[in-house]
Amino acid sequence: MAESIATATSDCTKMTLCPKFTKTFSILGKKWNGMILEVLLNHGPSRFKDIAGAVAKCSDRVLVERLKELEGEGLIDRLTHPDSALIEYALTPKGAALEPVMAAAHTWGDGWLSDGECGQ
């Protein structure tokens, strides 16, 4: 038993995080990204003004940056419509695959955060 504890302790000093896990949290942990993805998960393809309205505290400049970043990561597509000025943003299959992650975040928040901690 003591040998396994010593092994575990020595293994902990060498512990590193998986690069894929680190990359995932660098995307999801960036301010506003989770909220933007949540809007698209809940409402489907959405116009900039609708996303901006749902993520009201995010400035337009930052929202544009985040949308470009999420598009660059392959999580959302910028959809243009022929013969129209309409531009929408929609989740790609890669972005939609985050639905269980977002649902787990909701479940955790419901179980561990009070309304007062959320400013309500």
C-alpha positions as CSV (number, residue, x, y, z in Angstrom):
1,M,0.0,0.0,0.0
2,A,2.8,2.5,0.9
3,E,4.5,1.7,-2.4
4,S,1.4,2.7,-4.4
5,I,1.1,6.0,-2.4
6,A,4.7,6.8,-3.1
7,T,4.2,6.1,-6.8
8,A,1.1,8.2,-6.9
9,T,2.9,11.0,-5.2
10,S,5.9,10.9,-7.5
11,D,3.6,10.7,-10.5
12,C,1.8,13.8,-9.3
13,T,5.0,15.8,-9.5
14,K,5.2,14.9,-13.2
15,M,1.5,15.7,-13.9
16,T,0.7,17.7,-17.0
17,L,-2.6,18.6,-18.6
18,C,-3.5,17.1,-21.9
19,P,-2.9,19.6,-24.8
20,K,-6.4,18.9,-26.2
21,F,-8.0,19.7,-22.8
22,T,-5.9,22.8,-22.5
23,K,-6.9,24.0,-26.0
24,T,-10.6,23.3,-25.3
25,F,-10.5,25.5,-22.2
26,S,-8.5,28.2,-24.0
27,I,-11.5,28.4,-26.4
28,L,-14.4,27.9,-23.9
29,G,-12.7,29.9,-21.1
30,K,-12.3,33.0,-23.2
31,K,-14.7,35.7,-22.0
32,W,-18.0,35.7,-24.0
33,N,-17.3,32.5,-26.1
34,G,-19.5,30.3,-23.9
35,M,-22.3,32.8,-24.0
36,I,-22.1,33.1,-27.8
37,L,-22.1,29.4,-28.2
38,E,-25.1,29.1,-25.8
39,V,-27.1,31.6,-27.9
40,L,-26.5,29.6,-31.1
41,L,-27.2,26.3,-29.3
42,N,-30.6,27.7,-28.0
43,H,-31.7,29.8,-31.0
44,G,-30.0,28.3,-34.0
45,P,-28.6,30.5,-36.8
46,S,-28.7,34.1,-35.6
47,R,-27.9,37.6,-36.9
48,F,-25.2,39.7,-35.2
49,K,-27.8,42.0,-33.7
50,D,-29.6,39.1,-32.1
51,I,-26.4,37.7,-30.6
52,A,-25.4,41.1,-29.4
53,G,-28.8,41.5,-27.7
54,A,-28.5,38.2,-25.9
55,V,-24.9,38.9,-24.8
56,A,-25.7,42.5,-23.9
57,K,-22.6,43.3,-21.8
58,C,-20.2,42.4,-24.7
59,S,-19.2,45.3,-26.8
60,D,-19.8,45.1,-30.6
61,R,-16.0,45.3,-31.2
62,V,-15.3,42.3,-28.9
63,L,-18.3,40.4,-30.2
64,V,-16.9,40.7,-33.8
65,E,-13.5,39.4,-32.5
66,R,-15.0,36.5,-30.7
67,L,-17.2,35.5,-33.7
68,K,-14.1,35.6,-36.0
69,E,-12.1,33.5,-33.4
70,L,-14.9,30.9,-33.1
71,E,-15.2,30.8,-36.9
72,G,-11.4,30.3,-37.1
73,E,-11.7,27.4,-34.6
74,G,-14.3,25.8,-36.9
75,L,-17.1,26.1,-34.2
76,I,-19.3,28.5,-36.2
77,D,-19.9,29.5,-39.8
78,R,-20.7,32.9,-41.1
79,L,-23.5,32.5,-43.5
80,T,-24.2,35.0,-46.2
81,H,-27.3,34.9,-48.3
82,P,-27.2,35.6,-52.0
83,D,-29.0,38.7,-53.2
84,S,-29.3,39.9,-49.6
85,A,-27.3,41.7,-47.0
86,L,-28.4,39.2,-44.4
87,I,-25.5,37.6,-42.5
88,E,-26.1,34.9,-39.9
89,Y,-23.9,32.9,-37.6
90,A,-24.6,29.2,-37.1
91,L,-22.9,26.3,-35.3
92,T,-20.9,23.8,-37.3
93,P,-21.2,20.1,-36.4
94,K,-18.0,20.7,-34.3
95,G,-19.7,23.6,-32.4
96,A,-23.0,21.7,-32.0
97,A,-21.0,18.8,-30.4
98,L,-20.4,21.1,-27.4
99,E,-24.1,20.8,-26.4
100,P,-23.4,18.2,-23.7
101,V,-20.6,20.3,-22.4
102,M,-22.8,23.3,-22.1
103,A,-25.6,21.2,-20.6
104,A,-23.2,19.9,-18.0
105,A,-22.2,23.5,-17.1
106,H,-25.9,24.3,-16.6
107,T,-26.3,21.3,-14.4
108,W,-23.3,22.2,-12.3
109,G,-24.4,25.8,-12.0
110,D,-27.9,24.8,-11.0
111,G,-26.5,22.6,-8.3
112,W,-23.7,24.7,-6.9
113,L,-24.5,28.4,-7.5
114,S,-27.2,30.4,-5.7
115,D,-29.2,33.1,-7.4
116,G,-27.4,35.7,-5.2
117,E,-24.0,34.6,-6.6
118,C,-25.3,35.2,-10.1
119,G,-26.5,38.8,-9.3
120,Q,-30.1,37.8,-9.2
